[in-house]
Amino acid sequence: TPKPSSAASDVYKRQIIYSNDTTPYKTKHILSDCNLRDVEIHATPITFKNKKIIFSIINDITERNKNDEHISFLAYHDSLTGLPNRKLFYLKLEQTLCQAQLNNMIFAILYIDFDGFKSINDTYGHQIGDFVLSTASQKLKHCIRKEDILARIGGDEFIILLNDIQNYENAQLVVKKLLSICLLYTSPSPRD
């Protein structure tokens, strides 16, 4: 990533000196060891020996930015599976509804609930239940396209938004793939 433009820095300096605008300025800074850091510059014009100069405090905000990104991710994603959560799903659904109306597009919504999942948690414990949900979510994700949305909306409830499908038969093909995955998890093992 290139160093911040000196032209942008010059504009910021003039803005501080001539308008007394002390709004913090966020940019990237390359350290002497070549590491790139996010910085926030707080500057204010002061007069020193009859000259206007800029007094600046530079804060490294790299970790804060990483934390903000993580918090934002957690607000819209399920912490166990990393899938979009109910809130993000509804946002994507609203967007799809809008696009469907504008472009006369077909879409489908598929609801998945793993019947009897509570017995896995009761019998084997929540750690195994979490493992099953995590693994199942990855398998389900492989059944859909990148432009489709798989979300976890509850304990063992998932929902899929199939965007811009050609016809409803396409949705039926996805359902068949999903059922084959689900049957793998419900088929008795040879040891039973």
C-alpha positions in Angstrom: 0.0 0.0 0.0 1.4 3.4 -1.0 2.3 6.1 1.5 -0.4 8.7 2.0 -0.4 11.3 -0.7 1.6 14.4 0.3 -1.1 16.5 -1.6 -3.7 15.1 0.8 -1.5 16.0 3.8 -0.9 19.5 2.4 -4.7 20.0 2.0 -5.2 18.8 5.6 -2.5 21.2 6.9 -4.0 24.2 5.1 -7.5 23.2 6.4 -6.2 23.3 10.0 -4.2 26.6 9.6 -6.8 28.6 7.7 -10.1 27.4 9.1 -9.1 26.2 12.5 -10.8 22.9 11.7 -9.5 20.4 14.1 -11.3 17.3 12.9 -9.1 14.2 13.3 -7.5 12.9 10.1 -7.3 9.2 9.5 -4.6 7.7 7.2 -2.1 5.0 6.8 1.5 5.3 8.0 4.5 3.2 7.1 6.9 2.7 10.0 10.7 2.5 9.7 10.4 -1.3 9.9 8.1 -1.1 6.8 5.0 -2.1 8.8 1.8 -0.4 7.8 -0.3 1.1 10.6 -3.6 3.0 10.8 -3.2 6.3 12.4 -5.4 9.1 13.6 -3.9 12.6 13.6 -5.3 15.2 16.0 -3.9 18.6 15.0 -4.5 22.2 16.0 -2.9 25.4 14.9 -0.9 27.4 17.5 1.2 30.5 17.4 4.8 30.0 18.4 7.3 32.9 18.2 4.8 34.8 16.0 4.6 31.9 13.6 1.5 29.7 13.0 2.5 26.1 13.4 0.5 22.9 13.7 0.7 20.9 17.0 -0.1 17.3 16.3 -0.7 14.2 18.3 -0.6 10.9 16.3 -2.4 7.9 17.7 -1.9 4.3 16.3 -5.5 3.1 15.8 -4.6 -0.2 14.0 -5.8 -2.5 16.9 -9.0 -0.3 17.4 -9.8 -0.7 13.8 -9.3 -4.5 13.9 -11.6 -4.6 17.0 -14.2 -2.5 15.3 -14.2 -4.8 12.3 -14.5 -7.9 14.6 -17.4 -6.3 16.5 -19.1 -5.5 13.2 -18.6 -9.0 12.0 -20.1 -10.4 15.2 -23.2 -8.2 14.8 -24.1 -9.8 11.5 -22.7 -13.3 11.8 -23.3 -16.4 13.9 -20.4 -16.9 16.3 -20.4 -20.7 16.0 -20.5 -21.2 12.2 -19.4 -17.8 10.9 -22.5 -17.8 8.7 -24.7 -14.7 8.3 -27.2 -14.4 11.2 -30.9 -13.6 11.1 -30.2 -9.8 11.0 -27.9 -10.0 7.9 -30.2 -12.5 6.2 -33.1 -10.1 6.5 -31.0 -7.3 5.0 -30.0 -9.5 2.1 -33.6 -10.6 1.6 -34.7 -7.0 1.4 -32.0 -6.3 -1.2 -33.1 -9.4 -3.2 -36.8 -8.4 -3.0 -35.8 -5.0 -4.4 -33.7 -6.5 -7.2 -36.4 -9.0 -8.0 -38.9 -6.2 -8.5 -36.5 -4.1 -10.6 -35.2 -6.9 -12.8 -38.1 -9.4 -12.8 -35.8 -11.9 -11.1 -36.8 -15.2 -9.6 -35.5 -16.3 -6.2 -36.2 -19.0 -3.6 -36.0 -19.3 0.1 -35.3 -22.7 1.7 -35.8 -23.4 5.4 -33.8 -26.2 7.1 -34.5 -27.5 10.6 -32.6 -30.5 11.8 -35.3 -32.6 13.5 -34.2 -34.4 16.7 -31.0 -32.3 17.0 -31.8 -31.7 20.7 -31.1 -35.4 21.4 -27.6 -35.0 20.1 -26.9 -32.2 22.6 -28.6 -34.2 25.4 -26.8 -37.5 24.6 -23.3 -36.3 23.5 -23.1 -32.8 25.0 -23.1 -29.3 23.5 -19.5 -29.6 22.3 -20.4 -32.5 20.0 -23.6 -30.7 19.0 -21.6 -27.6 18.1 -19.3 -29.7 16.0 -22.2 -31.3 14.2 -23.8 -27.9 13.5 -20.5 -26.4 12.3 -19.7 -29.4 10.1 -23.3 -29.5 8.7 -23.1 -25.7 7.9 -20.0 -26.2 5.9 -21.5 -29.1 4.0 -24.7 -27.1 3.3 -22.6 -24.1 2.1 -21.0 -26.4 -0.6 -24.4 -27.0 -2.0 -25.1 -23.4 -3.0 -23.5 -20.8 -5.3 -21.3 -17.9 -4.0 -24.1 -15.4 -4.7 -26.6 -17.4 -2.6 -26.9 -16.8 1.2 -26.9 -19.5 3.8 -27.7 -18.2 7.3 -28.1 -19.7 10.7 -31.2 -18.2 12.2 -31.6 -20.3 15.3 -30.2 -23.3 17.2 -30.5 -25.9 14.5 -32.4 -23.7 12.0 -30.8 -22.6 8.8 -32.3 -20.6 5.9 -31.0 -20.3 2.3 -31.7 -17.5 -0.1 -31.2 -18.7 -3.7 -30.6 -15.5 -5.7 -31.5 -15.0 -9.4 -32.4 -18.5 -10.3 -33.6 -19.3 -13.8 -36.6 -21.3 -12.7 -38.0 -23.1 -9.7 -36.6 -26.4 -11.0 -33.1 -24.9 -10.1 -34.3 -24.6 -6.5 -35.5 -28.2 -6.6 -32.0 -29.4 -7.7 -30.5 -27.6 -4.7 -33.1 -29.2 -2.4 -32.0 -32.6 -3.7 -28.4 -31.8 -3.0 -29.3 -30.6 0.5 -31.3 -33.7 1.2 -28.4 -35.9 0.2 -26.2 -34.1 2.7 -28.8 -34.3 5.4 -29.3 -38.0 4.8 -25.6 -38.5 5.5 -26.1 -37.1 8.9 -29.2 -39.1 9.7 -28.2 -42.5 8.2 -27.4 -45.1 10.8 -23.7 -46.0 10.8 -22.6 -49.6 10.0 -21.8 -50.2 13.7 -25.4 -49.5 14.8 
